[in-house]
Structure formats: structure tokens, C-alpha cells
Amino acid sequence: MVAFAAIPTSVLTSAAVAYGHYLSFMLCFGALLLERFLIRADPDRRTAITMVVVDVVYGVAALTLLLSGIARVLPVSYTHLTLPTIYSV
């Protein structure tokens, strides 16, 4: 626990948001892949229920992906850029 005390809170928050972002991306990919294997012209009841559950997982993962992506971008501060830095590009 002493090792975590030395890490600033902003770094841990940023790492947690990044982890959530990448995990939700992987869940989206896995859900779409599973839906691709489950889709049929005439699915039975069990397959249809599984597809609904997978679709809900995909929706939650996509929403988490969107919100964590926004959370990763919003706290960016541009105060370190000065006019000579901007115009030297």
C-alpha cells in the first residue's frame, strides 16, 4: 500500500480511465464477433436470448467506450503552449 501512496491521484485516475477504455473496446469487439457467429435466418429461442444478452453487453461496452474516450480527452490542458510554440509549427 505504501507504493500507491507515492503515485499521484491524477495518474491513477488516468490509468483507470484508460484501462476502462481499452477493456470496453475489447468487449465491443468480442460482442460483435459473437453476434456474427450467432446470427441465423431462423434462430431458436436459446440463440435469440443469447443474442439479446450479447447485444446489451455490446451497448453497455459501446457507451463505456464513448464516455471513457471523452473523459480521456476533456482534461487536456493547453496552458503549456505559448504563442511562440504554436506559431513555430
The 8 nearest C-alpha neighbors of each residue, nearest first, counted from 0:
[[1, 2, 3, 4, 5, 6, 7, 11],
 [0, 2, 4, 3, 5, 6, 7, 8],
 [1, 3, 0, 4, 5, 6, 7, 11],
 [4, 2, 6, 5, 0, 1, 7, 11],
 [3, 5, 1, 2, 6, 0, 7, 8],
 [4, 6, 3, 2, 7, 1, 8, 0],
 [7, 5, 3, 4, 8, 10, 2, 11],
 [8, 6, 9, 10, 5, 11, 4, 3],
 [7, 9, 11, 10, 12, 6, 13, 4],
 [8, 10, 12, 11, 7, 13, 6, 14],
 [9, 11, 13, 8, 12, 7, 14, 6],
 [10, 12, 14, 8, 13, 9, 15, 7],
 [13, 11, 9, 15, 14, 10, 8, 16],
 [12, 14, 10, 16, 11, 15, 9, 17],
 [13, 15, 11, 17, 12, 16, 18, 10],
 [16, 14, 18, 12, 17, 13, 11, 19],
 [15, 17, 19, 13, 18, 14, 67, 20],
 [18, 16, 20, 14, 19, 15, 13, 21],
 [19, 17, 15, 21, 20, 16, 22, 14],
 [20, 18, 16, 22, 17, 21, 23, 15],
 [19, 21, 17, 64, 23, 67, 18, 22],
 [20, 22, 24, 18, 23, 19, 17, 25],
 [23, 21, 19, 25, 24, 20, 18, 26],
 [22, 24, 60, 26, 20, 64, 25, 21],
 [25, 23, 21, 27, 22, 26, 64, 20],
 [24, 26, 28, 22, 23, 27, 29, 21],
 [25, 27, 23, 29, 28, 24, 30, 60],
 [28, 26, 24, 30, 57, 25, 29, 60],
 [27, 29, 25, 31, 26, 30, 32, 24],
 [30, 28, 26, 32, 31, 27, 33, 25],
 [31, 29, 33, 27, 32, 28, 57, 53],
 [32, 30, 34, 28, 33, 29, 35, 27],
 [31, 33, 29, 35, 30, 34, 28, 36],
 [34, 32, 30, 36, 35, 31, 29, 37],
 [35, 33, 37, 31, 36, 32, 38, 30],
 [34, 36, 32, 33, 37, 38, 31, 30],
 [35, 37, 33, 34, 38, 32, 39, 31],
 [38, 36, 34, 35, 33, 39, 46, 50],
 [37, 39, 35, 36, 34, 40, 42, 50],
 [40, 38, 41, 42, 37, 36, 35, 46],
 [39, 41, 42, 38, 43, 37, 47, 46],
 [40, 42, 39, 43, 38, 47, 44, 46],
 [43, 41, 39, 46, 47, 40, 44, 38],
 [42, 44, 46, 45, 47, 41, 48, 39],
 [43, 45, 47, 46, 48, 42, 49, 41],
 [46, 44, 48, 47, 43, 49, 42, 50],
 [47, 45, 49, 43, 48, 44, 42, 50],
 [46, 48, 50, 44, 49, 45, 42, 43],
 [49, 47, 51, 45, 50, 46, 44, 52],
 [50, 48, 46, 52, 47, 51, 53, 45],
 [49, 51, 53, 47, 48, 52, 54, 46],
 [50, 52, 54, 48, 49, 53, 55, 47],
 [53, 51, 49, 55, 54, 50, 56, 48],
 [54, 52, 56, 50, 55, 51, 30, 49],
 [53, 55, 57, 51, 52, 56, 50, 58],
 [56, 54, 58, 52, 57, 53, 59, 51],
 [57, 55, 53, 59, 54, 58, 60, 52],
 [56, 58, 54, 60, 27, 55, 30, 59],
 [59, 57, 55, 61, 56, 60, 62, 54],
 [60, 58, 62, 56, 61, 57, 63, 55],
 [59, 61, 23, 63, 57, 62, 58, 27],
 [62, 60, 64, 58, 63, 59, 57, 65],
 [61, 63, 65, 59, 64, 60, 66, 58],
 [62, 64, 60, 66, 61, 65, 67, 59],
 [65, 63, 61, 20, 23, 67, 62, 66],
 [64, 66, 62, 68, 63, 67, 61, 69],
 [67, 65, 69, 63, 68, 64, 70, 62],
 [66, 68, 70, 20, 64, 69, 65, 63],
 [69, 67, 71, 65, 66, 70, 64, 20],
 [68, 70, 66, 72, 67, 71, 73, 65],
 [71, 69, 67, 68, 73, 72, 66, 74],
 [70, 72, 68, 69, 73, 67, 74, 16],
 [73, 71, 69, 70, 74, 75, 68, 67],
 [72, 74, 75, 70, 71, 69, 76, 68],
 [75, 73, 72, 76, 71, 70, 69, 13],
 [76, 74, 73, 72, 77, 71, 78, 70],
 [75, 77, 78, 74, 79, 73, 80, 72],
 [76, 78, 79, 80, 75, 81, 74, 85],
 [77, 79, 80, 76, 81, 75, 82, 84],
 [80, 78, 77, 81, 76, 84, 82, 85],
 [81, 79, 78, 77, 84, 85, 82, 83],
 [80, 82, 84, 83, 79, 85, 78, 86],
 [81, 83, 85, 84, 86, 80, 87, 79],
 [84, 82, 86, 85, 81, 87, 80, 88],
 [85, 83, 81, 87, 82, 86, 80, 88],
 [84, 86, 82, 83, 87, 88, 81, 80],
 [85, 87, 83, 88, 84, 82, 81, 80],
 [88, 86, 84, 85, 83, 82, 81, 80],
 [87, 86, 85, 84, 83, 82, 80, 81]]
